[in-house]
């Protein structure tokens, strides 16, 4: 940022422009003169005397200017000026210093203008070589020219560095100017014009400096050297200023802030007065000056009027002015005053008519006023009615606001309650699924052992290590045993399992009311042992206690019982603000909140092993009644309505279906995947089919939740068929152990195995209505991969009779090749 100097320093160009033309004949002599020349009588140096201009206040200077302006006159062509004589090299020769118009350059108030007179007379008398010398400078002429050329005095070596920056030397240049332009202008310590040798030396020095600049070193020139062309590398130094690449030298403003130029309009020239008398005198003087300025302004206005008059007179002299002629007013003659026309005296009839008309007008005005009064009364009544309605509306809105605020607070508390309790409930549900999974694994493991024992009697024993079951097992006492010890159809372990199975069958027959001839193999045999059954009952009881413990620390009834909390709150919302309730899907929000209590109520629920159904749960009945709100009492409709008829569904629809979709179906899916569904149990299969029908009725067969439930059921059959197929392949492998040659238990074992598969086949066919295509694929896979190898090996030993039973059970679902095999046997080419 550049700041105006308080004292302007004349630049080289300004100093050059002040010299006379004769002093600029030599480039080295421009702007330079010696102290002797400055002290000689031929050179005059005048400084503008601005003391009178700068002294005094603004009002005094304005007053002086106004007086000068009025003293000049309106028609005068010459104005008085205070001139300072300047030397331009010809004033003394002309001899007309007083008559000619003086030249006064405008400078700053604190700056000084140095004016140089013309060069000595001997230089003016020196004639340049003309055409006679053919433009050739002789040695005598050069010597004379060098002697007449003014030069600077050499710089003193013992100059005081601590001198003031404004101190000028004999050349008229300050120390600050010399230091600033020292890198640009080399001081000329020689006298006269440099010769060819000096010029050649200067050129050589500059060329060497340029080469050094190109090769990266400044050499002797240092930082003061400024190349004419651009270098390869530009080195930036923060002290060089914002534009170090520029060749323009920045003027350093070190003195003053430039306010001297505006001193006339500021208080820079004002003096501070000390004392009351001095301040009063200054105030009186200022008041007088202000009055004089006002008078001067009025005088200027008068001068303007005089100027206009003078201009108007000049226009009249020129003949271009035309005065405005006043309009001539024609004088009229005497006009007598008009005599009014005589009117007849009004009669009684005309007065009566006039009064009657006025009375009629008054009656009309009265009627109009009465009508306006009636309209106003009606409008007032309407406004009062509107006011009452608005008051009721305001009260209603205020009541709604209070209710909404209270309901929002309750909902926030409910949200915090569910955030705290829901993770605990989910942990209990995980433990419940784990208990179901352990029970299913125990039953499946025992059933696989029974199948393995039966297969070992009529089909063979798998090789050691061929199945995944050939691993070490640890009993309750920490003893290990390997399943490879079971090798052989008549091993002790297998005989023990057969005896246990016979004992279980005997106990079931004793409890049954009637015995069935072909019961052996058709029983599900999914009951646990006495110890396992007790452990399972204890686990279920513990889960139930944990669910009740969730609400032990809850004292609010609306959080313990959803019928007293959720049903009342959301029912009141639906009753008060039905439209807002419907738009906000209040029913779905209710189901989401009620899901916690519904899932807690269904923990430990085994829908396929006990007789409890969905309708037996409390949440089912509560949501069923909430979805069908009671209609407002109406005499005629109440008489016509049957008491057994249920109210119609409300705007929420059937919320039981929503709860089934969000809570029941995911619970059933997890239970089926954990093994809660036994595919060999006809009772569980029928209950599972009934549950699927209920879900389809509530949600529709096209819903994703219903499809997910069916996939979970079919996955149970697929996984079980995979296990059976794997066991058959391991038994029929070439490295398996053969069955005993003759054993009376072989045929009964084969019949038991096939009966269990027939029972499985019948249970699969119960799902034909839900998924016909998937059921047909399962039946074909069961007969082709499991029963066909068994019946082929034992066709003559009872396999043909069992094939007929399989064919009768799977009629209409088998492929033609399987039907031919079951009818004709393995040797028929099927």
BAKEMI-31446 format. One line per 8 residues: for each residue x, y, z of C-alpha. Coordinates in steps of 0.02 Angstrom, whole numbers, plus 50000, padded with zeros to 5 digits. Each point is the difference from the previous one (the first is absolute). Example, Ala and Ser with C-alpha at 12.3 -4.5 7.8 and 13.67 -1.06 7.14 Angstrom:
! BAKEMI-31446
50615,49775,50390 | 50069,50172,49967;
This chain:
! BAKEMI-31446
50000,50000,50000 | 50070,50170,49948 | 49975,50150,50116 | 50015,50178,49943 | 50153,50085,50071 | 49979,50150,50110 | 50143,50083,49908 | 50007,49954,49817;
50171,49964,49931 | 50031,50060,49822 | 50040,49857,49885 | 50137,50000,49872 | 49878,50037,49862 | 49930,50149,50096 | 50174,50067,50029 | 50040,49976,49816;
49843,50089,49945 | 50044,50154,50105 | 50167,50025,49910 | 50009,50110,49847 | 50014,49920,49830 | 50179,50051,49980 | 50052,49903,50154 | 49938,49834,49930;
50118,49991,49855 | 50098,49859,50082 | 49918,49843,50070 | 50121,49995,50146 | 49975,50184,50039 | 49811,49989,50014 | 49939,50053,50170 | 50178,50025,50068;
50088,50160,50050 | 50138,50047,50117 | 49993,50100,50156 | 50101,50139,49917 | 49871,50013,49862 | 49860,50009,50127 | 50092,50139,50094 | 50042,50103,49844;
49902,50154,49957 | 49942,49934,49831 | 49896,49862,50079 | 49844,50048,50095 | 49910,49883,50118 | 49832,50061,50061 | 49886,49913,50123 | 49816,50031,50002;
49951,50103,50146 | 49839,49923,50059 | 50003,50067,50174 | 49861,50122,49963 | 49896,49863,49921 | 50024,49875,50138 | 49988,50120,50147 | 49834,50047,50076;
49836,49906,50008 | 49887,49941,49859 | 49880,50145,50022 | 50140,50128,49979 | 50062,49919,49840 | 49823,49990,49931 | 49973,50181,50043 | 50159,50052,49910;
49947,49903,49845 | 49828,50081,49999 | 50077,50172,50015 | 50116,49965,49855 | 49854,49938,49897 | 49894,50154,50035 | 50150,50114,49969 | 50022,49932,49824;
49831,50062,49937 | 49873,49915,49886 | 50070,50057,49834 | 50187,49995,50033 | 50101,49877,49900 | 50159,50005,50106 | 50011,49930,50177 | 50131,50037,50130;
50107,49853,50047 | 50137,49977,50125 | 50139,49936,49892 | 50169,49929,50045 | 50135,50031,49875 | 50065,49839,49922 | 50156,49986,49894 | 49970,49912,49835;
50160,50063,49918 | 49934,50155,49911 | 49923,50120,50123 | 50149,50120,50012 | 50023,50009,49814 | 49817,50038,49966 | 49995,50142,50125 | 49813,49984,50022;
49992,49925,50175 | 49867,50122,50063 | 49888,50004,49846 | 49996,49814,49958 | 49882,49881,50089 | 50096,49909,50135 | 49996,49810,50012 | 49956,49926,50169;
50011,49810,50014 | 49888,49917,50129 | 50101,49905,50127 | 49964,49924,50169 | 50007,50113,50149 | 50153,49921,50079 | 50097,49956,49842 | 50133,50108,49924;
50024,50029,49817 | 50179,50018,49943 | 50015,50105,49844 | 50161,50011,49904 | 50046,50149,49895 | 50076,49987,49831 | 50176,49938,49977 | 50143,50125,49993;
50008,50119,49856 | 50153,49921,49930 | 49901,49838,49969 | 49865,50098,49910 | 50131,50084,49896 | 50079,49834,49957 | 49941,49951,49830 | 49977,49820,49947;
50087,49948,49845 | 49894,50039,49852 | 49996,49936,49827 | 50171,50076,49967 | 50083,49870,50112 | 49891,49861,49925 | 49943,49940,50173 | 50177,49956,50060;
50047,50045,50177 | 50178,50066,50008 | 50114,49979,50149 | 49992,50185,50041 | 49810,49998,49995 | 49989,49848,50114 | 50121,50080,50123 | 49899,50160,50001;
49836,49902,50018 | 50069,49898,50145 | 50060,50156,50088 | 49831,50085,49980 | 49898,49847,50059 | 49941,50018,50182 | 50045,49851,50108 | 49960,49938,50176;
50122,50017,50138 | 50073,49834,50057 | 49923,49919,50152 | 50094,50028,50161 | 50076,49843,50073 | 49979,50058,50178 | 49812,50031,49984 | 49907,49985,50160;
49884,49847,49991 | 49897,50060,50145 | 49953,50166,49917 | 49821,50044,49973 | 49918,49922,49846 | 49936,50169,49940 | 50174,50083,50006 | 50052,50048,49825;
50176,50004,49936 | 50078,50119,49876 | 49914,49915,49852 | 49825,50032,50069 | 49967,49815,50032 | 49961,49929,50172 | 50087,49850,50076 | 49839,49900,49987;
49993,50031,49812 | 50180,49945,49980 | 49972,49841,50099 | 49839,49959,49906 | 50069,50022,49824 | 50176,49939,50037 | 49966,49832,49914 | 49927,50082,49847;
50114,50148,49970 | 50186,49982,50020 | 50080,50159,50062 | 50104,50090,49874 | 50163,50042,50088 | 50084,50054,49840 | 49983,50168,49919 | 49930,50021,49827;
49940,49875,49870 | 50068,49822,50018 | 50117,49945,49865 | 49993,49843,49893 | 50106,49902,50124 | 49881,50034,50144 | 49851,49955,49892 | 50082,49837,49945;
50044,49958,50180 | 49821,50031,50055 | 49934,49888,49861 | 50124,49862,50046 | 49951,50011,50183 | 49815,49989,49960 | 50027,49851,49883 | 50099,49910,50136;
49862,50034,50126 | 49870,49933,49878 | 50099,49839,49975 | 50020,49981,50187 | 49812,50022,50019 | 49968,49863,49873 | 50117,49879,50092 | 49916,50030,50167;
50121,50119,50087 | 49987,50187,50008 | 50186,50025,50019 | 50058,50171,50049 | 49838,50087,49957 | 49904,49921,50144 | 49819,50039,50035 | 50011,50176,49922;
50019,49929,49826 | 49839,50002,49897 | 50009,49899,49840 | 49916,50062,49842 | 49937,49827,49956 | 49917,49863,50104 | 50108,49873,50089 | 49977,49815,50016;
49963,49995,50185 | 49906,50136,50095 | 50051,50007,50183 | 49865,50075,50110 | 50047,50091,50157 | 49867,50065,50119 | 50097,50160,50027 | 49995,50044,49815;
49815,50046,50006 | 49844,49922,49925 | 50065,50005,49819 | 50185,49952,50001 | 49996,49958,49815 | 49957,50180,49952 | 50142,50116,49946 | 49908,50152,50063;
50073,50067,50159 | 49875,50025,50139 | 49996,50171,50079 | 50018,49987,50186 | 49889,50120,50091 | 50084,50033,50164 | 49943,50173,50050 | 49830,50070,50029;
49830,49926,49955 | 49947,50118,49860 | 49878,50101,50104 | 50089,50164,49959 | 49913,50009,49832 | 49831,49996,50088 | 50051,50117,50141 | 49889,50136,49931;
49846,49890,50027 | 50051,49924,50165 | 50054,50064,50169 | 50185,49972,49964 | 50034,50187,49999 | 49891,50036,50149 | 50084,50050,50160 | 49952,49947,50173;
49955,50147,50112 | 50040,49994,50184 | 49894,50092,50124 | 49821,50060,50005 | 50037,50169,49925 | 50094,49924,49853 | 49858,49876,49970 | 49870,50138,50007;
50101,50106,49880 | 50018,49852,49882 | 49812,49969,50011 | 49962,50182,49962 | 50123,49996,49856 | 49922,49841,49932 | 49826,50074,50016 | 50056,50154,49908;
50078,49897,49863 | 49840,49900,49980 | 49902,50162,49985 | 50122,50063,49871 | 49981,49838,49901 | 49811,50019,50003 | 50018,50180,49941 | 50120,49944,49863;
49873,49870,49945 | 49864,50132,49991 | 50119,50113,49906 | 50031,49859,49878 | 49813,49986,49974 | 49993,50187,49968 | 50146,49984,49882 | 49903,49864,49910;
49852,50118,49981 | 50115,50137,49938 | 50078,49877,49878 | 49829,49953,49934 | 49955,50183,49979 | 50161,50030,49908 | 49970,49851,49886 | 49823,50058,49967;
50066,50173,49953 | 50125,49921,49882 | 49861,49899,49918 | 49899,50158,49976 | 50150,50083,49918 | 50018,49852,49884 | 49818,50016,49946 | 49949,49822,50049;
49894,50049,50149 | 49815,50030,49990 | 49907,50068,50149 | 49838,49917,50046 | 49857,50113,49952 | 49864,50013,50131 | 49828,49946,49945 | 49885,50144,49960;
49839,49998,50098 | 49853,50071,49904 | 49901,50122,50100 | 49813,49968,49997 | 49857,50123,50019 | 49883,50023,50146 | 49889,49854,50042 | 49852,50026,50116;
49960,49872,50135 | 49870,49868,49947 | 49827,50018,50075 | 49937,49836,50077 | 49845,49918,49925 | 49845,50015,50107 | 49933,49836,50070 | 49819,49966,50041;
49947,49973,50180 | 49994,49810,50038 | 49829,49923,50024 | 49939,49881,50136 | 49987,49854,49879 | 50180,50014,49943 | 50058,50010,50180 | 49897,49846,50044;
50072,49905,49853 | 50174,50049,50049 | 49971,49946,50180 | 49922,49836,49944 | 50151,49963,49892 | 50118,50039,50144 | 49897,49887,50114 | 50008,49859,49874;
50188,50019,49989 | 50013,49995,50188 | 49892,49843,50007 | 50113,49916,49871 | 50153,50050,50098 | 49921,49929,50158 | 49958,49835,49915 | 50176,49988,49933;
50073,50033,50172 | 49887,49868,50079 | 50053,49875,49867 | 50183,50040,50031 | 49969,49980,50186 | 49925,49828,49974 | 50145,49948,49889 | 50122,50063,50130;
49910,49904,50137 | 50007,49841,49898 | 50183,50028,49961 | 50036,50029,50184 | 49909,49839,50043 | 50100,49907,49867 | 50161,50074,50065 | 49955,49948,50177;
49964,49824,49937 | 50165,49996,49908 | 50085,50062,50157 | 49921,49860,50101 | 50053,49874,49868 | 50176,50069,49997 | 50007,49992,50189 | 49944,49820,49994;
50125,49964,49864 | 50138,50083,50100 | 49952,49900,50154 | 49995,49843,49894 | 50170,50036,49925 | 50071,50041,50171 | 49929,49839,50070 | 50071,49905,49852;
50169,50080,50028 | 50001,49952,50183 | 49945,49823,49960 | 50130,49982,49862 | 50137,50064,50116 | 49948,49876,50134 | 49988,49858,49873 | 50170,50043,49928;
50078,49993,50173 | 49920,49830,50032 | 50061,49934,49831 | 50177,50058,50040 | 49994,49907,50166 | 49934,49846,49908 | 50144,50012,49877 | 50129,50006,50139;
49914,49852,50084 | 50005,49895,49841 | 50181,50048,49964 | 50048,49932,50170 | 49892,49842,50001 | 50005,49942,49819 | 50183,49940,50002 | 49962,49895,50155;
49849,49922,49915 | 50101,49958,49845 | 50130,49913,50108 | 49863,49894,50079 | 49933,49956,49827 | 50173,49944,49945 | 50012,49886,50152 | 49827,49929,49961;
50051,49959,49822 | 50159,49920,50065 | 49898,49887,50116 | 49889,49946,49855 | 50153,49965,49895 | 50079,49890,50135 | 49840,49899,50019 | 49985,49974,49812;
50182,49944,49990 | 49971,49871,50138 | 49847,49928,49910 | 50084,49999,49829 | 50156,49919,50070 | 49900,49859,50078 | 49899,49977,49841 | 50159,49990,49895;
50068,49868,50120 | 49841,49897,49979 | 50012,50013,49811 | 50184,49950,50006 | 49959,49848,50107 | 49863,49945,49880 | 50109,50027,49846 | 50140,49897,50077;
49884,49849,50010 | 49940,49996,49818 | 50110,50116,49897 | 50170,50014,50081 | 50110,50106,50110 | 50096,50152,49936 | 50189,49989,49999 | 50097,50073,50146;
50028,50188,49976 | 49880,50012,49853 | 49872,50102,50095 | 50009,50158,50099 | 49937,49909,50155 | 50163,49904,50021 | 50071,50118,50127 | 50039,49988,50183;
49853,50028,50116 | 50011,50052,50182 | 49867,49948,50124 | 49947,50088,50159 | 50142,49920,50099 | 50133,50058,49878 | 50027,49829,49921 | 50034,49992,49814;
49944,49869,49880 | 50015,49984,49813 | 49858,49954,49888 | 50111,49879,49907 | 49965,49879,50144 | 49823,49989,49931 | 50064,49905,49849 | 49904,49843,49974;
49813,49979,50000 | 50001,49902,50162 | 50118,50110,50102 | 49960,50032,50181 | 49960,50183,49971 | 49876,49961,49864 | 49917,49864,50104 | 49982,50121,50145;
49917,50131,49889 | 49880,49870,49932 | 49951,49949,50176 | 49969,50181,50049 | 49892,50026,49846 | 49898,49844,50041 | 49974,50062,50178 | 49938,50168,49938;
49880,49914,49881 | 49934,49895,50143 | 49966,50151,50107 | 49910,50089,49858 | 49892,49847,49965 | 49953,49988,50183 | 49942,50181,49998 | 49907,49985,49834;
49814,49957,50003 | 50012,49887,49849 | 50142,49914,49913 | 50035,50004,49816 | 50071,49848,49912 | 50125,50093,49893 | 50048,50127,50132 | 50182,49948,50002;
50089,50131,49894 | 49855,50120,49989 | 50025,50075,50172 | 50086,50167,50000 | 50105,49957,50152 | 50038,50183,50036 | 49979,49993,50188 | 50151,50035,50106;
50069,49894,50138 | 49942,50036,50176 | 50157,50097,50048 | 50004,50097,49837 | 49814,50038,50013 | 50024,50071,50175 | 50146,50107,49943 | 49898,50064,49855;
49854,50046,50114 | 50118,50092,50118 | 50074,50098,49855 | 49827,50051,49939 | 49949,50053,50175 | 50159,50104,50017 | 49961,50090,49838 | 49826,50041,50061;
50068,50068,50164 | 50125,50109,49909 | 49860,50074,49895 | 49899,50044,50155 | 50156,50073,50080 | 50011,50128,49860 | 49855,50097,50076 | 50043,49977,50184;
50075,50174,50011 | 49851,50081,49909 | 49865,50075,50111 | 49897,50096,49872 | 49849,49900,49946 | 49998,50074,49826 | 50172,49923,49971 | 49962,49833,50082;
49836,49970,49910 | 49983,50062,49819 | 49810,49998,50015 | 50010,50137,50131 | 50138,50097,49914 | 50014,49980,49812 | 49818,49959,49967 | 49935,50146,50102;
50125,50128,49935 | 49987,49956,49817 | 49812,49972,50016 | 49981,50175,50070 | 50104,50068,49857 | 49890,49913,49873 | 49842,50061,50087 | 50054,50182,50018;
50093,50030,49838 | 49949,49866,49878 | 50073,50085,49846 | 50171,50031,50076 | 50001,49823,50069 | 49966,49926,49829 | 50126,50110,49910 | 50135,49958,50126;
49966,49810,49987 | 49963,49989,50184 | 49949,49817,49987 | 50170,49946,49934 | 50085,50101,50137 | 49892,49910,50127 | 50051,49830,49930 | 50183,50047,50006;
49988,50048,50183 | 49890,49850,50045 | 50126,49881,49921 | 50105,49999,50160 | 49859,49929,50107 | 49944,49880,49861 | 50173,49926,49977 | 50023,49987,50187;
49837,49905,50011 | 50055,49878,49863 | 50170,49957,50077 | 50007,49810,50025 | 49848,49974,49889 | 50005,49834,49905 | 49856,50012,49878 | 50031,49826,49929;
50016,49903,50164 | 49859,50073,50106 | 49822,50048,49964 | 50018,50188,50025 | 49961,50100,49843 | 50015,50182,49950 | 49823,50036,50058 | 50046,49949,50177;
50122,50144,50025 | 49945,50158,50089 | 50075,50116,49870 | 49898,49915,49863 | 49834,50038,50086 | 50052,50176,50049 | 50051,50049,49824 | 49845,49915,49930;
49886,50109,50108 | 50104,50156,49971 | 49986,49978,49811 | 49810,49998,50015 | 49952,50152,50104 | 49824,50016,50067 | 49884,50106,49893 | 49908,50150,50076;
49831,49955,50074 | 49852,50024,49882 | 49825,49944,50048 | 49939,49927,49835 | 50166,49921,49950 | 50024,49926,50174 | 49832,49914,49990 | 50037,49928,49829;
50177,49943,50045 | 50021,49824,50061 | 50095,49983,50161 | 50106,49860,49928 | 50061,50106,49854 | 50172,50077,50018 | 50027,50184,49966 | 50080,50039,49833;
50185,50030,49982 | 50063,50173,50042 | 50108,50112,49891 | 50156,49904,50054 | 49945,49835,49925 | 50037,49835,50085 | 50147,50032,50115 | 50013,49814,50040;
50067,49972,49824 | 50130,50135,50028 | 50056,49921,50163 | 50006,49829,49917 | 50110,50070,49862 | 50119,50092,50117 | 50013,49879,50147 | 49919,49829,49973;
50070,49951,49830 | 50181,50044,50044 | 49981,49900,50162 | 49932,49847,49907 | 50136,50013,49868 | 50138,50001,50131 | 49917,49854,50092 | 49987,49894,49842;
50181,50036,49955 | 50053,49949,50176 | 49911,49832,49985 | 49838,50032,50094 | 49906,49913,49858 | 50018,49810,49996 | 49966,49941,49821 | 49958,49823,50063;
49859,50061,50112 | 49831,50000,49916 | 49925,50104,50141 | 50132,50136,49985 | 49982,49998,49812 | 49812,50029,50009 | 50024,50142,50123 | 50134,50077,49891;
49884,49992,49851 | 49862,50083,50102 | 50119,50139,50053 | 50049,50027,49819 | 49816,50013,49953 | 49970,50130,50137 | 50149,50102,49941 | 49940,49988,49819;
49826,50057,50051 | 50065,50148,50099 | 50137,50055,49881 | 49962,49918,49834 | 50097,49865,49908 | 50092,50130,49897 | 50080,50082,50151 | 50186,49981,50028;
49979,49945,50181 | 49890,49854,49949 | 50126,49949,49866 | 50141,50008,50127 | 49902,49887,50118 | 49972,49869,49863 | 50184,50005,49954 | 50047,49966,50181;
49885,49847,50005 | 50062,49930,49834 | 50180,50029,50054 | 49970,49880,50145 | 49952,49862,49877 | 50144,50038,49882 | 50129,49990,50139 | 49926,49837,50068;
49997,49919,49827 | 50182,50049,49978 | 50046,49910,50161 | 49904,49844,49948 | 50080,49997,49827 | 50173,50019,50076 | 49971,49856,50121 | 49937,49885,49859;
50149,50042,49891 | 50122,49963,50142 | 49916,49832,50036 | 49995,49945,49818 | 50180,50051,49964 | 50124,49866,49944 | 50104,50013,50160 | 49851,49984,50119;
49976,49848,50112 | 49868,49876,49939 | 49847,49956,50105 | 49992,49832,50090 | 49965,49852,49890 | 49848,49942,50095 | 49918,50095,50139 | 49817,49989,50047;
50002,50187,50040 | 50049,50052,49824 | 49826,50002,49923 | 49915,50089,50147 | 50140,50129,49996 | 49972,50029,49814 | 49812,50018,50026 | 50026,50124,50142;
50117,50104,49893 | 49880,50005,49853 | 49850,50039,50111 | 50090,50150,50071 | 50033,50060,49823 | 49819,49971,49952 | 49946,50105,50148 | 50119,50136,49944;
49926,49986,49825 | 49824,50024,50066 | 50051,50153,50100 | 50079,50075,49845 | 49840,49973,49903 | 49903,50102,50130 | 50086,50156,49929 | 49939,49963,49822;
49867,50135,50010 | 50125,50133,50055 | 50143,49959,49880 | 49954,49864,49874 | 50154,50010,49890 | 50124,49997,50144 | 49907,49854,50083 | 50009,49895,49841;
50188,50029,49988 | 50022,49948,50182 | 49901,49839,49975 | 50098,49951,49845 | 50162,50034,50090 | 49948,49896,50152 | 49946,49849,49899 | 50141,50007,49873;
50148,50038,50114 | 49949,49915,50163 | 49870,49863,49975 | 50052,49932,49830 | 50173,49938,50057 | 49922,49920,50155 | 49859,49914,49906 | 50118,49941,49863;
50111,49908,50125 | 49853,49924,50095 | 49876,49972,49858 | 49982,49815,50035 | 50010,50018,50188 | 49845,50107,50024 | 50049,50144,49886 | 49863,49966,49874;
49862,50014,50130 | 50074,50162,50067 | 50016,50069,49823 | 49814,49977,49976 | 49968,50101,50159 | 50115,50138,49939 | 49911,50004,49832 | 49829,50014,50083;
50060,50140,50114 | 50081,50102,49860 | 49871,49974,49864 | 49992,50140,49874 | 50164,50083,50048 | 50132,49877,49938 | 50086,50000,49832 | 49965,49855,49877;
50167,49915,50030 | 49974,49996,50188 | 49823,49934,49977 | 50067,49861,49887 | 50134,49956,50126 | 49877,49990,50144 | 49884,49890,49897 | 50123,49881,49916;
50158,50005,50104 | 50183,50028,49959 | 50010,49872,49859 | 49867,50081,49893 | 50119,50121,49915 | 49937,50153,50094;
